């Protein structure tokens, strides 16, 4: 018999915003979730379709969780890594604008 009861762990994860981004063979999901105490956090999931030799397929997923207290440090680290790549790679396409990323307020995500 299938148990349809929600656990307290399921109840603590309320999705309030989701933005899928397709990038070649991968899809990235940016999901804002809230605990029942209204504390927001971000999950970033990379999903890639993997086809096996017999034709069956599955989606390989990797997920990271980012909590509000870590947002600024995460963005700083990401910006530093991207700046390094753009400064040290000859064959990379034009650098996208990162303008506004640091100034983005978490509450602004709900407005989209």
N, C-alpha and C positions, 0 to 999 in steps of 0.2 A: 504494500500500500504506500502511495506517495504521500509524503508529509509536506503540506503546504504552509506550515507554520513559519512565520518570520522570526529569525533569531534577533537578539538585541544587537548583534553586529550588523545585520541588514538594516535595522531601523536607524542606526546611527549614521548611515550613509545616504543622505538625501541629495540627489543630483539636482542642481539648480541651473546649470548652464553646460552646454556641450558644443564643441566646435571641431568637426572633423576636417583634416587637411590631407588631401591626396597628393602624394609626391612619388611619382613613378610607380614602382611595385609595392610601395609602402603607403599606409595610411596612419596618420598621427591623430590621436584624439586628445583634445584638451578639455578635461571635464572638471568643472567646479562643483564641489560637493560640500554639504554642510552636515555637521553633527546635530543632534537634537538640541544642543546648546547654542546653535546658530554660529558656530565657529567654522569658517570656510577654509578649505584646502583645495589644492589642485592636484589632479592626477594627469600624467602625460603617459599615453600608451602608444607604443609602436606596434602595428599589426602588419604582418606580411603573410601572404598566401603561399604555402609550400605545397607543391604537387609531388606526390610520391611516384615511384616507377610504375605502379599498377594503376595510375590515374586518379587514385583517391587524393584528397587534399585536406589540409587543415590550416588554421591560422595560428602562426607563431606570434606570441605576444610578449612584450616586455613593458613593464610598468614602473614608473617612479612616482612617489608621493612628495609633494612640496607643501610645507606648512607655512602659514603667514609669517612666522618669525624668521623664516629662511629665505623669503622672496628676494630681498635686496641683495643678499650675498650670492644667491643663485644667478640673478641677472648680472651682477658684476662679474662673476666667473665666466658666464656665457659670453658676455661682451668682450672680456679679455681674450678668451679662446678664439672668438671670431676675428678680432683685430689681428691676432697673431697669424691666423690662416690667411687673411686678406693681405697682410704685409709680407708674407713669405711664400706665396704661391703665385706662379706666373700664369697658369692656365685656368684660373677660376673666373667665372663670369663676373660681370660688373657687380660691385658690392651693393647689396640692398641697403636701403635707408633703415637705420636702427633708431632714427629720431622718434622720440616719444615713448620708447620702451621703458626707460627708467622712470619717467614721469607718470606712467600708467598707474592709476589707483585701482586697487582690487575691487572696490565697489563699482567701478566703471564697467566691469565685465558683465554685470547684470543688465546693463542698458542695451546690450546688443541683441 
